[in-house]
Amino acid sequence: MTLPEPVLTKRIPCYPHGDTSLRHVVTYQEYVATGGYKALESALDMEPTQVIALVKDAVLRGRGGAGFPAGLKWSFLPTVDGVGSRYLCVNCDEAEPGTFKDRLLVDFDPHLVLEGIAIACHACQLDVAYFFIRGEYHHQARVLERAIQEAYAAGIFGMQGLMRGKSKFAVECHLHRSAGAYICGEETGLLEALEGKRGWPRVKPPFPAVKGLFGRPTIVNNVETLAAVPPIIERGTAWWKSIGVESRFGGMPSWGPKLMGVSGHVVRPGVFEVPLGTTLRSLVDDWCGGMRGGKRFKGAIAGGVSMGVLGTDQFDAAMDFDIGRACDVLGLGTACPTIFDEDTDMVAVARNCARFFMNESCGQCTPCREGSGWVYKLLLRIEQGDATTSDLDLLVEVASSMGLSEGTTICGLADGTNWIVRTIVSKFRSEFERRVKPTFVPLHVAAR
């Protein structure tokens, strides 16, 4: 099937005419010339349930942080009732510190993401898609708006039906810019923000698949997750499973390639697409040109600040979804590690991370609202040399009592504070002990 050339529409773009900052972006014509939208064409020849089954068989795990299988999430949707719209919300908030992989997809290949959106909408029978983009992504918003204009002009989206009527199922796609809060990256906080409310996470259940945006069935997927769908449709699950690794613990495999954004003390920071299971050492030495200045590796944030840190002896950690269990971190997260060299002050790192979470807490849950502030104040005291060993013990106790694992908070922001602080202290405790004074114990008490 030959796709039509875009035609002029009345949809008004939000970028100035002739904006040269968009010259490196893959346009609709360039994308189609290299086989773009062929996967959508193939998907439209399949029943929606067949597409879901294919994505389930591929075990495409979410690339936004949690690693939940996308096909399984899609299967949670109730049957179409014809009462109202069903929604796809694309999470491009990407406010996790050290994470910038989704930005690159939007920057240079937005139609790959839009094709994934169209396939997901067909598979799940979702008739409205909202692309929720981080408020600070001003350039990326212009890029994506132009790509959406081109997709409408080519008949990919619109009331005529997907791919200019090849499917009578019509999908509308809209860009929504965030106000800039970190908590809006949590899926239910994102839904609240889309509805024009304060970005407060919701209590679950009900889950978004049953009662999401505007009270209707909703799927929330990450940008990279949706960008992986067209290659799976086009090349098949056997190809997808030939990349990546099986679980080391007999659990769910880590199949497929993964975008990994590396920052910090490396020679060549950037975003690299590598197979899941690639070691952190290989990522640094083979892709990033090694440690900056020839210094030694000291530690790394595993995959976004909220996942915790890898210690000096964990440089060979495999970057797959088993990393949490293998290396005592929360998980792979966004797989965007920040690398620290031997001169890094880990006490300052912990204090800076705690300050971020304290400022970004939505304040809805008391343990997170109050606990993040206490953690920051204790770390500030330790960094300034005014703390005792009792303060260090109290820091670990407060951090460990926050989060979903204790059933005390609605979302995982408290877990982020917990894991980053607790793992830094446990893996670099000697640095903290050198900064604190021994707790004074009266002689008559010590003699008992």
C-alpha positions in Angstrom: 0.0 0.0 0.0 1.4 3.4 -0.9 0.8 6.0 1.8 -0.5 9.4 0.6 1.5 12.5 0.8 0.5 15.0 3.5 -1.9 17.7 2.5 -2.5 21.1 4.1 -4.9 21.1 7.0 -6.4 23.7 9.2 -4.8 22.4 12.3 -2.6 25.3 13.6 1.0 24.4 14.4 2.5 25.8 17.6 6.0 26.5 16.2 7.0 29.5 14.1 7.0 29.1 10.3 10.4 28.0 9.0 11.8 27.0 12.4 15.3 25.9 11.6 15.7 24.1 14.9 13.6 21.3 13.4 15.9 20.6 10.5 17.4 17.4 11.9 14.0 15.8 12.8 12.9 12.8 10.7 9.8 14.0 8.8 6.8 12.0 7.7 8.2 11.6 4.1 11.6 10.5 5.4 10.0 8.1 7.9 7.8 6.5 5.2 10.7 6.3 2.8 12.5 4.0 5.2 9.6 1.7 5.9 7.7 3.8 8.4 4.0 3.0 9.1 4.4 -0.5 7.5 4.0 -2.0 11.0 0.7 -0.1 11.4 -0.5 -1.4 8.1 0.3 -4.9 9.2 -1.4 -4.4 12.6 -4.5 -3.1 10.9 -4.7 -6.5 9.0 -4.8 -8.2 12.4 -7.6 -8.4 14.9 -7.0 -6.2 18.0 -6.7 -9.3 20.2 -4.1 -10.7 17.9 -1.9 -7.6 18.3 -2.2 -7.7 22.1 -1.3 -11.4 22.0 1.8 -10.6 19.9 3.0 -7.9 22.3 2.3 -10.3 25.3 4.3 -13.0 23.6 7.2 -10.6 23.1 7.2 -9.9 26.9 7.7 -6.2 26.1 8.4 -4.8 29.6 7.6 -1.1 30.3 10.6 1.2 29.6 9.4 3.9 31.9 10.7 2.5 35.2 8.5 -0.3 36.5 9.1 -2.9 33.9 5.5 -4.2 33.8 4.7 -6.1 30.7 2.9 -3.8 28.2 0.8 -6.6 26.6 -0.4 -7.8 30.0 -1.4 -4.2 30.9 -3.3 -3.9 27.6 -5.2 -7.1 28.4 -6.6 -5.6 31.6 -9.0 -3.3 29.7 -12.7 -4.2 29.9 -14.6 -4.9 26.8 -15.8 -1.9 24.7 -19.1 -0.7 26.1 -19.8 2.1 23.5 -20.7 4.5 26.3 -17.8 6.9 25.9 -14.2 7.4 24.9 -11.3 5.1 25.9 -7.9 6.7 26.4 -4.2 6.2 25.8 -1.9 8.4 27.8 1.7 8.6 26.7 4.0 9.4 29.5 6.8 11.7 28.3 7.1 13.6 31.6 10.6 12.2 32.1 11.4 14.2 35.2 13.5 11.5 36.9 16.9 13.0 37.5 19.5 11.7 35.1 17.0 10.5 32.6 16.9 11.9 29.0 16.2 8.9 26.7 12.6 9.7 25.7 13.7 13.2 24.8 15.9 11.8 22.1 13.1 9.7 20.5 10.9 12.8 20.3 13.9 14.9 19.1 14.8 12.9 16.1 12.2 10.1 15.4 8.8 11.3 16.6 6.9 9.3 13.9 8.2 6.0 15.4 6.4 7.0 18.6 3.3 8.1 16.8 3.2 4.8 14.9 3.4 2.9 18.2 0.5 5.1 19.5 -1.7 4.2 16.5 -1.0 0.5 16.9 -1.7 0.6 20.6 -5.0 2.4 20.0 -6.0 -0.1 17.4 -5.1 -3.1 19.7 -6.9 -1.7 22.7 -9.7 0.1 20.9 -8.7 3.5 22.4 -10.1 6.4 20.4 -8.3 9.3 22.1 -4.5 9.6 22.7 -3.0 12.3 24.9 0.8 12.8 24.6 1.8 14.2 28.1 5.1 15.9 27.7 7.4 17.5 30.3 6.8 21.2 30.7 10.5 22.0 30.3 10.6 20.3 26.9 9.9 23.4 24.8 11.7 22.3 21.7 10.4 18.8 21.9 6.8 20.1 22.1 7.3 21.9 18.8 8.9 18.8 17.2 6.0 16.6 18.3 3.3 19.1 17.3 4.7 19.2 13.8 4.8 15.4 13.6 1.2 15.2 14.8 0.3 17.7 12.1 2.0 15.6 9.5 0.3 12.4 10.8 -3.1 14.1 10.6 -2.4 15.4 7.1 -1.4 11.9 6.0 -4.6 10.4 7.4 -2.9 8.4 10.2 -5.1 10.1 12.8 -8.5 11.8 12.3 -12.2 11.1 12.0 -11.8 9.2 8.7 -10.2 6.3 10.5 -6.7 5.0 11.0 -4.4 5.3 8.0 -6.9 7.3 5.9 -9.7 4.8 6.4 -7.9 1.5 6.1 -9.5 1.0 9.5 -12.8 2.6 10.3 -11.7 3.0 13.9 -10.9 6.7 14.3 -8.2 8.0 16.7 -7.6 11.6 17.8 -4.1 12.5 19.1 -3.4 15.6 21.3 -0.3 17.1 22.8 -0.6 18.2 26.4 2.2 20.0 28.2 2.9 19.4 31.8 3.2 22.2 34.4 6.6 20.8 35.4 6.0 18.7 38.6 8.0 15.5 39.1 5.0 13.8 40.6 3.1 14.0 37.3 5.3 11.3 36.0 3.4 8.8 38.3 0.6 7.5 36.1 -2.4 8.5 38.2 -0.8 11.9 39.0 -0.5 12.3 35.3 -4.2 11.5 34.9 -5.1 14.1 37.5 -3.0 16.7 35.7 -4.6 15.9 32.4 -8.0 16.5 34.0 -6.9 20.0 35.1 -6.4 19.1 38.7 -3.5 19.2 41.1 -1.1 16.4 40.2 -1.9 14.2 43.2 -1.5 10.4 42.8 -4.7 8.4 43.2 -5.4 5.5 45.6 -5.5 2.2 43.7 -7.6 0.2 43.0 -9.4 1.1 40.8 -6.6 1.0 38.4 -6.5 3.2 35.3 -7.3 0.3 32.9 -10.7 0.2 34.6 -11.3 3.7 35.7 -8.7 6.2 34.5 -8.9 9.5 32.6 -12.3 11.1 33.1 -13.4 7.9 34.8 -13.0 5.8 31.6 -10.8 2.9 30.7 -7.2 4.2 30.2 -3.8 2.8 29.3 -0.7 4.7 30.4 2.5 3.8 28.5 6.0 5.3 28.3 7.3 6.8 25.1 10.1 4.2 24.6 7.6 1.3 25.3 5.4 2.5 22.5 8.4 3.1 20.2 9.3 -0.6 20.6 5.9 -1.8 19.3 6.3 -1.2 15.6 9.6 -3.2 15.4 8.0 -6.1 17.2 5.0 -6.1 14.7 7.3 -5.7 11.7 10.1 -8.2 12.7 8.2 -10.6 15.0 8.7 -11.9 18.5 11.6 -14.3 17.5 13.7 -11.3 16.5 12.8 -9.5 19.7 13.7 -12.4 21.9 17.0 -12.9 20.2 18.1 -9.7 21.9 18.5 -9.4 25.7 18.7 -12.1 28.4 16.7 -14.6 30.4 16.1 -14.0 34.0 18.9 -15.0 36.3 16.4 -15.9 39.0 13.8 -17.8 37.0 11.5 -14.9 36.7 10.4 -12.7 33.8 13.0 -12.3 31.0 14.7 -9.0 29.9 14.2 -9.2 26.2 14.9 -6.6 23.6 17.1 -3.6 23.1 17.0 -0.7 25.6 17.9 3.0 25.4 20.4 3.9 28.2 21.3 7.5 28.8 24.6 7.7 30.6 25.7 10.9 32.4 28.2 11.9 35.0 32.0 11.3 35.1 32.5 9.6 31.7 34.4 10.7 28.6 31.4 10.7 26.2 28.0 10.9 27.9 24.9 10.2 25.8 22.1 7.9 24.9 23.0 4.4 23.6 20.8 1.6 22.4 22.2 -1.7 23.7 20.8 -5.2 24.5 19.3 -5.6 28.0 21.9 -7.4 30.1 24.8 -5.3 29.0 27.1 -4.7 32.0 27.6 -1.2 33.4 31.3 -1.6 32.8 30.8 -2.3 29.1 28.4 0.7 28.9 31.1 3.0 30.3 34.2 1.5 28.7 32.9 0.4 25.3 30.3 3.1 24.6 31.2 6.1 26.7 35.0 6.0 26.2 35.8 5.1 29.8 35.9 7.2 33.0 36.7 10.9 32.6 40.3 11.8 33.3 41.3 8.2 33.8 39.9 8.1 37.3 38.5 5.1 39.0 34.9 4.1 39.2 33.3 4.7 42.6 29.6 4.2 42.2 26.6 4.9 40.0 22.9 5.7 40.3 21.5 2.6 38.7 18.7 3.9 36.5 17.3 7.2 37.8 17.8 8.6 41.3 14.8 6.8 42.8 16.3 3.4 42.1 19.3 3.7 44.5 23.0 3.4 43.9 25.5 0.7 42.9 28.6 0.4 45.0 32.2 0.4 44.0 32.2 -3.4 43.7 29.2 -3.5 41.4 30.8 -2.0 38.3 30.1 -5.3 36.5 26.3 -5.2 37.3 24.2 -6.4 34.4 21.7 -3.7 33.3 18.6 -5.8 33.1 15.3 -6.1 35.1 17.0 -8.5 37.6 19.4 -5.8 38.8 17.2 -4.9 41.8 17.4 -8.4 43.2 21.1 -8.9 42.3 22.5 -5.6 43.5 20.2 -4.4 46.3 18.6 -1.5 44.4 14.9 -0.9 43.7 15.1 -1.9 40.1 16.4 -1.0 36.6 14.2 2.0 36.5 14.7 4.1 33.3 18.2 2.4 32.8 19.9 5.8 32.7 22.9 5.6 35.0 24.8 8.5 36.5 28.4 7.6 37.0 30.6 8.8 39.9 34.4 8.8 40.0 36.7 8.3 43.0 36.5 12.0 44.0 32.8 12.1 44.5 31.4 13.1 47.9 28.7 10.5 48.5 27.3 12.4 51.5 26.7 15.4 49.3 25.1 13.2 46.7 22.7 11.8 49.3 21.9 15.3 50.6 21.2 16.6 47.1 18.9 13.7 46.2 17.0 14.1 49.4 16.6 17.8 48.8 15.1 17.0 45.4 12.5 14.5 46.8 11.6 16.9 49.6 10.9 19.6 47.1 9.0 17.4 44.7 6.8 15.6 47.3 3.1 16.4 46.5 2.4 16.5 50.2 -0.6 14.2 50.1 0.9 11.5 52.4 2.3 12.3 55.8 5.3 9.9 55.8 6.5 11.3 52.5 5.7 14.9 53.2 7.3 15.0 56.7 9.8 12.1 56.3 11.5 13.6 53.2 12.1 16.8 55.1 13.5 15.0 58.2 15.8 13.0 56.0 17.1 16.1 54.2 17.7 17.9 57.5 19.6 15.0 59.0 21.8 14.7 55.9 22.5 18.4 55.9 23.6 18.1 59.6 25.8 15.2 58.7 27.4 17.0 55.8 28.1 20.0 57.9 29.8 17.9 60.6 27.2 18.7 63.3 25.7 15.1 63.6 26.4 12.2 65.9 26.3 8.4 65.3 22.8 8.5 66.7 21.8 10.9 63.9 23.2 8.5 61.3 21.2 5.6 62.8 18.1 7.8 62.9 18.6 8.8 59.3 18.5 5.1 58.2 15.5 4.4 60.4 13.5 7.3 59.1 14.3 6.5 55.4 13.5 2.8 55.9 10.1 3.6 57.3 8.9 5.4 54.2 7.3 3.9 51.1 4.9 1.4 49.6 6.7 -1.5 51.1 5.4 -0.4 54.5 2.0 0.5 53.1 2.2 4.0 54.2 2.1 6.1 51.0 -0.1 6.2 47.9 2.7 6.4 45.3 6.4 5.5 45.0 8.0 8.9 45.7 8.7 7.9 49.3 10.3 4.7 48.0 12.7 6.9 46.0 13.8 8.8 49.1 14.1 5.5 50.9 16.2 3.6 48.4 18.6 6.4 47.4 19.4 7.3 50.9 19.5 3.8 52.4 21.7 2.4 49.6 24.1 5.3 49.7 24.5 5.0 53.4 24.8 1.2 53.4 27.3 1.0 50.5 29.4 4.0 51.5 28.9 4.0 55.3 32.5 4.8 56.1 32.2 8.2 54.4 29.2 9.0 56.7 30.9 7.7 59.8 33.9 10.0 59.1 31.5 13.0 59.1 29.8 12.3 62.4 30.8 12.5 66.1 30.5 9.6 68.5 27.4 9.8 70.5 28.3 10.7 74.1 27.4 8.1 76.6 27.7 9.0 80.3 30.2 6.8 82.2 27.5 5.6 84.8 25.3 4.5 81.9 28.1 2.7 80.0 29.1 0.8 83.1 25.7 -0.8 83.5 
